[in-house]
Amino acid sequence: MTKIGDDQIQLASGENLPYDTLVYAVGSGASNENRGYRVVSEPEAERLRAALAEAPDAPVTIVGAGLTGVELAGALREAGRAVKLVSTAPNRRAIRAHLRFLAKQGVEIELGRRVDPAELDGLVVDTTGFTVPGLAADSGLPVDEFGRLLVDERLTVSGHPNILGAGDAVHLESPSYLRAACATALPMGAHAADVITARRQGKPGEAFGMGYVLQCTDLGSGRGRVQFLHPDDTERAIAIDGRAGGLVKETICRMSVRWLTQERERAGRYSWPAGA
Ligand SMILES: Cc1cc2nc3c(=O)[nH]c(=O)nc-3n(C[C@H](O)[C@H](O)[C@H](O)COP(=O)(O)OP(=O)(O)OC[C@H]3O[C@@H](n4cnc5c(N)ncnc54)[C@H](O)[C@@H]3O)c2cc1C
């Protein structure tokens, strides 16, 4: 899809495809800047895999200690790689706990430094964040400062009642604590479908709401951490660490695929926790 019109989309082939209702769910990915290797998509991850295979003894520098950087550091360390993780200081307790674990596994960690991945030598992986496609902005739809499509509480674009949005590429004012995640995109996508169904029945649909429960991280070597959350995404005092944490993380990864297939088998089966 290359452009969104009022009642049709333009495909890369140049062909136009008419629509009654459109759900904008194009997700997030890497910017076009050349800033080292990344793992934001399968082709990018394959590119890194090939570079690692070509230089089996080369140390790897990861820039950015978010969840992607942390999980990648754990996986590479598990594979026996020398890993250095450079980042600005993390603001979440769970990330600080992950970094303590990684340091014990032999990952060199340098915090409090903002670096440009393009200026570092060697095998560098940029995990400093995602950007969203410019499709909404290029189509003249309302977007925020990051190019995310603006939607209201019914996940609908103001002035475009037949366009809804869900997932990483979308921004809504309330709830204000939403972050880009599979844990957010799944309920949003399901709710967009609910709004469309309600409208077909002559109802307006309900306002979107959701709360967080867990944030799970894979730290490599079969270990992980499950951080319990308040619905507004702030951290609770409880977490499950070690092998039990790794097992829960693995189970949740499998469940997220199962939720999709179960919903296909019986519509309306998928549900999610209420908002804060
Ligand atoms: C390495 C990695 C690990 C992650 N781990 C976790 C995790 O443990 N927990 C968690 O909650 N989240 C995790 N995430 C984040 C999670 O994957 C995303 O938040 C989630 O996939 C967003 O869902 P989405 O539907 O908005 O977009 P996506 O899943 O990105 O889907 C968007 C789709 O739209 C397609 N698309 C884009 N542009 C166009 C276009 N112009 N025309 C047609 N199609 C288009 C894309 O190719 C893609 O298939 C991880 C992400 C990465 C990269």
The ligand as an SDF file (V2000), in Angstrom:
LIG
                    3D

 53 58  0  0  0  0  0  0  0  0999 V2000
   12.9060   -8.0970   17.9780 C   0  0  0  0  0  0  0  0  0  0  0  0
   11.5680   -7.6650   18.5290 C   0  0  0  0  0  0  0  0  0  0  0  0
   11.1150   -8.2470   19.7170 C   0  0  0  0  0  0  0  0  0  0  0  0
    9.8810   -7.8620   20.2600 C   0  0  0  0  0  0  0  0  0  0  0  0
    9.4570   -8.4280   21.4270 N   0  0  0  0  0  0  0  0  0  0  0  0
    8.2860   -8.0650   21.9640 C   0  0  0  0  0  0  0  0  0  0  0  0
    7.8030   -8.6590   23.1680 C   0  0  0  0  0  0  0  0  0  0  0  0
    8.4640   -9.5290   23.7440 O   0  0  0  0  0  0  0  0  0  0  0  0
    6.6210   -8.2320   23.6800 N   0  0  0  0  0  0  0  0  0  0  0  0
    5.8720   -7.2560   23.0710 C   0  0  0  0  0  0  0  0  0  0  0  0
    4.7930   -6.9000   23.5910 O   0  0  0  0  0  0  0  0  0  0  0  0
    6.2820   -6.6840   21.9110 N   0  0  0  0  0  0  0  0  0  0  0  0
    7.4690   -7.0550   21.3550 C   0  0  0  0  0  0  0  0  0  0  0  0
    7.8920   -6.4820   20.1830 N   0  0  0  0  0  0  0  0  0  0  0  0
    7.0780   -5.4220   19.6030 C   0  0  0  0  0  0  0  0  0  0  0  0
    5.9570   -6.0110   18.7940 C   0  0  0  0  0  0  0  0  0  0  0  0
    6.4640   -6.9090   17.8290 O   0  0  0  0  0  0  0  0  0  0  0  0
    5.2260   -4.8530   18.0870 C   0  0  0  0  0  0  0  0  0  0  0  0
    4.8520   -3.8760   19.0400 O   0  0  0  0  0  0  0  0  0  0  0  0
    3.9580   -5.3800   17.4030 C   0  0  0  0  0  0  0  0  0  0  0  0
    4.3080   -6.3430   16.4100 O   0  0  0  0  0  0  0  0  0  0  0  0
    3.1890   -4.2370   16.7520 C   0  0  0  0  0  0  0  0  0  0  0  0
    2.0900   -4.7740   16.0770 O   0  0  0  0  0  0  0  0  0  0  0  0
    1.4840   -4.0270   14.8130 P   0  0  0  0  0  0  0  0  0  0  0  0
    0.3410   -4.8720   14.3850 O   0  0  0  0  0  0  0  0  0  0  0  0
    1.2600   -2.6050   15.1400 O   0  0  0  0  0  0  0  0  0  0  0  0
    2.6160   -4.0280   13.7060 O   0  0  0  0  0  0  0  0  0  0  0  0
    3.4730   -5.2130   13.0410 P   0  0  0  0  0  0  0  0  0  0  0  0
    3.3910   -6.4740   13.8390 O   0  0  0  0  0  0  0  0  0  0  0  0
    4.8210   -4.6180   12.7920 O   0  0  0  0  0  0  0  0  0  0  0  0
    2.7160   -5.4730   11.6660 O   0  0  0  0  0  0  0  0  0  0  0  0
    2.6520   -4.4730   10.6660 C   0  0  0  0  0  0  0  0  0  0  0  0
    2.5470   -5.1550    9.3150 C   0  0  0  0  0  0  0  0  0  0  0  0
    2.2180   -4.1660    8.3180 O   0  0  0  0  0  0  0  0  0  0  0  0
    3.0280   -4.3490    7.1820 C   0  0  0  0  0  0  0  0  0  0  0  0
    3.1460   -3.0700    6.4690 N   0  0  0  0  0  0  0  0  0  0  0  0
    3.8790   -1.9820    6.8150 C   0  0  0  0  0  0  0  0  0  0  0  0
    3.7320   -1.0000    5.8840 N   0  0  0  0  0  0  0  0  0  0  0  0
    2.8910   -1.4810    4.9450 C   0  0  0  0  0  0  0  0  0  0  0  0
    2.3470   -0.9570    3.7390 C   0  0  0  0  0  0  0  0  0  0  0  0
    2.6340    0.2780    3.3020 N   0  0  0  0  0  0  0  0  0  0  0  0
    1.5190   -1.7290    3.0070 N   0  0  0  0  0  0  0  0  0  0  0  0
    1.1970   -2.9750    3.4370 C   0  0  0  0  0  0  0  0  0  0  0  0
    1.6750   -3.5290    4.5690 N   0  0  0  0  0  0  0  0  0  0  0  0
    2.5160   -2.7960    5.3130 C   0  0  0  0  0  0  0  0  0  0  0  0
    4.3520   -4.8340    7.7820 C   0  0  0  0  0  0  0  0  0  0  0  0
    5.1290   -5.4940    6.8130 O   0  0  0  0  0  0  0  0  0  0  0  0
    3.8530   -5.7780    8.8790 C   0  0  0  0  0  0  0  0  0  0  0  0
    3.5820   -7.0550    8.3700 O   0  0  0  0  0  0  0  0  0  0  0  0
    9.1020   -6.8710   19.6060 C   0  0  0  0  0  0  0  0  0  0  0  0
    9.5580   -6.3060   18.4060 C   0  0  0  0  0  0  0  0  0  0  0  0
   10.7700   -6.6970   17.8660 C   0  0  0  0  0  0  0  0  0  0  0  0
   11.2480   -6.0990   16.5760 C   0  0  0  0  0  0  0  0  0  0  0  0
  1  2  1  0
  2  3  1  0
  2 52  2  0
  3  4  2  0
  4  5  1  0
  4 50  1  0
  5  6  2  0
  6  7  1  0
  6 13  1  0
  7  8  2  0
  7  9  1  0
  9 10  1  0
 10 11  2  0
 10 12  1  0
 12 13  2  0
 13 14  1  0
 14 15  1  0
 14 50  1  0
 15 16  1  0
 16 17  1  0
 16 18  1  0
 18 19  1  0
 18 20  1  0
 20 21  1  0
 20 22  1  0
 22 23  1  0
 23 24  1  0
 24 25  2  0
 24 26  1  0
 24 27  1  0
 27 28  1  0
 28 29  2  0
 28 30  1  0
 28 31  1  0
 31 32  1  0
 32 33  1  0
 33 34  1  0
 33 48  1  0
 34 35  1  0
 35 36  1  0
 35 46  1  0
 36 37  1  0
 36 45  1  0
 37 38  2  0
 38 39  1  0
 39 40  1  0
 39 45  2  0
 40 41  1  0
 40 42  2  0
 42 43  1  0
 43 44  2  0
 44 45  1  0
 46 47  1  0
 46 48  1  0
 48 49  1  0
 50 51  2  0
 51 52  1  0
 52 53  1  0
M  END
$$$$
